[in-house]
Amino acid sequence: MSSEDNPNEQQPRGRPRVPVDYPVKVRGDKDSGDGTVMNLTVAGGEIESHVQFPVGACVSVHVQPPGARPSITIALAIVRWQQHDRFGLEFVRFEGDAKAQLEDMLNQRENSASE
């Protein structure tokens, strides 16, 4: 069975996912809630939350990295898969310099993990 037959099946990624454990707030048209981002790339992430959003839903995401780092706001993300208490997002539009912040944070995590 191909992924076209099962829209909830996770797709392979072009970029390696960086495992993280950061609190997030996710807000959609009808629902909003807190969760934990489990892994990130510049293109998207996987979130664990009691609040679920249907595949195709448009949401905004506020990631709170640890320490003194400012929060990262993804103004528009699309839910690409959903399974139990987890869902995957594709990041479409960032707010301000959030994309550069995210790239910097991921590069630092990858570098510290490989040392």
C-alpha positions in Angstrom: 0.0 0.0 0.0 1.4 3.4 -1.0 1.3 6.6 1.0 -1.3 7.8 -1.5 -3.6 5.1 -0.3 -3.1 6.2 3.4 -3.0 10.0 3.8 -2.0 9.6 7.5 1.2 7.7 6.7 4.3 9.7 7.4 6.4 10.7 4.4 10.1 10.3 4.2 11.9 13.6 4.9 14.6 15.3 2.9 16.3 16.8 6.0 17.2 14.8 9.1 14.9 15.5 12.0 16.5 16.9 15.2 15.1 15.3 18.3 13.9 18.0 20.8 11.6 18.3 23.8 10.2 21.9 23.7 6.9 23.2 24.9 4.6 24.5 22.1 1.3 26.3 21.8 -0.7 25.4 18.7 -3.6 27.5 17.5 -6.1 26.6 14.7 -9.3 28.1 13.5 -11.4 26.1 16.0 -9.0 24.7 18.6 -5.9 25.6 20.4 -3.8 23.9 23.0 -0.4 23.1 24.5 1.9 20.3 23.5 5.5 19.2 23.1 7.5 19.3 19.8 9.3 16.0 19.6 11.5 16.7 16.6 12.2 19.6 14.2 13.6 20.6 10.9 13.4 24.0 9.2 10.6 22.5 7.1 8.4 21.1 9.9 8.1 19.1 13.1 6.2 16.5 15.0 4.1 17.5 17.9 2.6 15.5 20.8 -0.6 17.0 22.2 -4.0 16.1 23.6 -5.5 18.6 21.1 -5.7 17.1 17.6 -6.0 18.9 14.3 -7.3 17.3 11.1 -4.9 16.6 8.2 -4.9 19.7 6.1 -5.7 22.1 8.9 -3.8 25.4 9.0 -2.4 26.3 12.4 0.1 28.7 14.0 2.8 27.4 16.3 4.8 29.1 19.1 7.9 27.0 20.1 9.6 27.9 23.4 13.2 26.7 23.3 15.1 26.2 26.5 17.1 28.8 28.3 17.0 32.5 27.4 16.3 31.9 23.7 13.2 33.8 22.4 10.2 31.9 21.3 9.9 30.9 17.7 6.6 31.7 15.9 5.5 29.8 12.8 2.7 32.0 11.5 1.4 29.3 9.2 1.9 25.5 9.3 -0.2 22.8 7.7 -1.0 19.5 9.4 0.4 16.8 7.1 -0.4 13.6 9.2 -2.1 12.8 12.4 -1.8 9.6 14.5 -3.2 9.2 18.0 -1.8 12.0 20.1 0.8 13.1 17.5 0.7 15.1 14.3 3.2 16.3 11.8 3.4 19.9 10.5 4.9 21.5 7.4 6.0 25.0 8.1 4.9 27.4 5.5 5.4 31.0 6.8 7.5 32.2 9.7 7.0 35.4 11.7 9.9 38.0 11.7 13.3 36.3 11.9 11.8 33.1 13.3 13.2 31.0 10.4 16.7 32.2 11.0 16.3 31.6 14.8 15.2 28.0 14.1 18.0 27.3 11.7 20.5 28.7 14.2 19.1 26.6 17.0 19.0 23.4 14.9 22.6 23.9 13.7 23.8 24.3 17.3 21.9 21.2 18.4 23.3 19.2 15.5 26.8 20.4 16.1 26.7 19.6 19.8 25.2 16.1 19.1 28.1 15.3 16.7 30.9 16.4 19.0 
